């Protein structure tokens, strides 16, 4: 029923994909490393309480900004009828709404951490704006442009943050300086450079088109928000049941999961246009083989390597990087590597659902995971503290993987059946 891809064509596709992945993967490695260095700087120079406050700000800001994200960049890449301006206007509206919500939460619920939440939230919103501009080179497959901009920006803002920490020994002042550096880079480098390479299509504000973009993006925004909340709510409960200091210890360890997510997001963004084209061309066999065999085997291999590294070298790693107080939680790092291994595999199926435009099922998947995780998390964290938070994340990631695999299989079978009937 399916025709084999000629060897030469397949080899060219693989070389092209690897070339694109190398840039974006390398850039995301740098991004993850710079964000990790910020955590190390705070842990080494400041205090575990500062680490906890910083992590809490991220835990609050992440679900809100990820909802506002709505994967507009991915939607634009798979969009043929709407212009970039429609997506850019939508991004600005969503960013403003996210900012207002963040300020309300910081003012009403966490006034003691208001400035940190404010600054971290604004930086995440600026990241969303940058991400939208990256959509133009991404749609044409110019991942090297995105990679270079990401690398320069994050190295630059890290340098500013480090200098300010060393001078002021104050987290708020350092975050403010980092925010200013990021703002300057966005408008004087990223926007300016991309506008010289691509047409931004400064079309008039079209309410119906913008509303259409947002409506399509809402399910993806809900998925990202609830996924982020799944990862964040253990931190809320730890801060509530234990202290900001314990949250600080947990946050430096859980960052291994965040790094994994960033890496898989980079791979996902790179493979998305390729997978989408496979669906458009009705090449379901090759789509199935890539998702269920090639990418899954690679992800499992990577997960096993990470687990072994954490198990044998975790304690020494925590001692060298963070200090003696953090090394006592090396077993938590090993457990977290299991959660990461599961999540690395799960990302492939999330990308598959998006490539098949099976967007409506994703909020349902995450809602099921969220409800079960909330119940399990409340019980385990209340009883086992930092270990309960880790067990909760492992269970949530495993359930997420099972549901994604199940629905990818169902959707793919539907597409194959429909293709068979048509032919």
Rosetta blueprint (number, residue, H / E / L):
1 X L
2 X L
3 X L
4 X L
5 X L
6 X L
7 X H
8 X H
9 X H
10 X H
11 X H
12 X H
13 X H
14 X H
15 X H
16 X H
17 X H
18 X H
19 X H
20 X H
21 X H
22 X H
23 X H
24 X H
25 X H
26 X H
27 X H
28 X H
29 X H
30 X H
31 X H
32 X H
33 X H
34 X H
35 X H
36 X H
37 X H
38 X H
39 X H
40 X H
41 X H
42 X H
43 X H
44 X H
45 X H
46 X L
47 X L
48 X H
49 X H
50 X H
51 X H
52 X H
53 X H
54 X H
55 X H
56 X H
57 X H
58 X H
59 X H
60 X H
61 X H
62 X H
63 X H
64 X H
65 X H
66 X H
67 X H
68 X H
69 X H
70 X L
71 X L
72 X H
73 X H
74 X H
75 X H
76 X H
77 X H
78 X L
79 X L
80 X L
81 X L
82 X L
83 X L
84 X H
85 X H
86 X H
87 X H
88 X H
89 X H
90 X H
91 X H
92 X H
93 X H
94 X H
95 X H
96 X H
97 X H
98 X H
99 X H
100 X H
101 X H
102 X H
103 X H
104 X H
105 X H
106 X H
107 X H
108 X H
109 X L
110 X L
111 X H
112 X H
113 X H
114 X H
115 X H
116 X H
117 X H
118 X H
119 X H
120 X H
121 X H
122 X H
123 X H
124 X H
125 X H
126 X H
127 X H
128 X H
129 X H
130 X H
131 X H
132 X H
133 X H
134 X H
135 X H
136 X H
137 X H
138 X H
139 X H
140 X L
141 X L
142 X L
143 X H
144 X H
145 X H
146 X H
147 X H
148 X H
149 X H
150 X H
151 X H
152 X H
153 X H
154 X H
155 X H
156 X H
157 X H
158 X H
159 X H
160 X H
161 X H
162 X H
163 X H
164 X H
165 X H
166 X H
167 X H
168 X H
169 X L
170 X L
171 X H
172 X H
173 X H
174 X H
175 X H
176 X H
177 X H
178 X H
179 X H
180 X H
181 X H
182 X H
183 X H
184 X H
185 X H
186 X H
187 X H
188 X H
189 X H
190 X H
191 X H
192 X H
193 X H
194 X H
195 X H
196 X H
197 X H
198 X L
199 X L
200 X L
201 X L
202 X L
203 X L
204 X L
205 X L
206 X L
207 X H
208 X H
209 X H
210 X H
211 X H
212 X H
213 X H
214 X H
215 X H
216 X H
217 X H
218 X H
219 X H
220 X H
221 X H
222 X H
223 X H
224 X H
225 X H
226 X H
227 X H
228 X H
229 X H
230 X H
231 X H
232 X H
233 X H
234 X H
235 X H
236 X H
237 X H
238 X H
239 X H
240 X H
241 X H
242 X L
243 X L
244 X H
245 X H
246 X H
247 X H
248 X H
249 X H
250 X H
251 X H
252 X H
253 X H
254 X H
255 X H
256 X H
257 X H
258 X H
259 X H
260 X H
261 X H
262 X H
263 X H
264 X H
265 X H
266 X H
267 X H
268 X H
269 X H
270 X H
271 X H
272 X H
273 X H
274 X H
275 X H
276 X H
277 X H
278 X H
279 X H
280 X H
281 X L
282 X L
283 X L
284 X H
285 X H
286 X H
287 X H
288 X H
289 X H
290 X H
291 X H
292 X H
293 X H
294 X H
295 X H
296 X H
297 X H
298 X H
299 X H
300 X H
301 X H
302 X H
303 X H
304 X H
305 X H
306 X H
307 X H
308 X H
309 X H
310 X H
311 X H
312 X H
313 X H
314 X H
315 X H
316 X H
317 X H
318 X H
319 X H
320 X H
321 X H
322 X L
323 X L
324 X H
325 X H
326 X H
327 X H
328 X L
329 X L
330 X H
331 X H
332 X H
333 X H
334 X H
335 X H
336 X H
337 X H
338 X H
339 X H
340 X H
341 X H
342 X H
343 X H
344 X H
345 X H
346 X H
347 X H
348 X H
349 X H
350 X H
351 X H
352 X H
353 X H
354 X H
355 X H
356 X L
357 X L
358 X L
359 X L
360 X H
361 X H
362 X H
363 X H
364 X H
365 X H
366 X H
367 X H
368 X H
369 X H
370 X H
371 X H
372 X H
373 X H
374 X H
375 X H
376 X H
377 X H
378 X H
379 X H
380 X H
381 X H
382 X H
383 X H
384 X H
385 X L
386 X H
387 X H
388 X H
389 X H
390 X H
391 X H
392 X H
393 X H
394 X H
395 X H
396 X H
397 X H
398 X H
399 X H
400 X H
401 X H
402 X H
403 X H
404 X H
405 X H
406 X H
407 X H
408 X H
409 X H
410 X H
411 X H
412 X H
413 X H
414 X H
415 X H
416 X H
417 X H
418 X H
419 X H
420 X H
421 X H
422 X H
423 X L
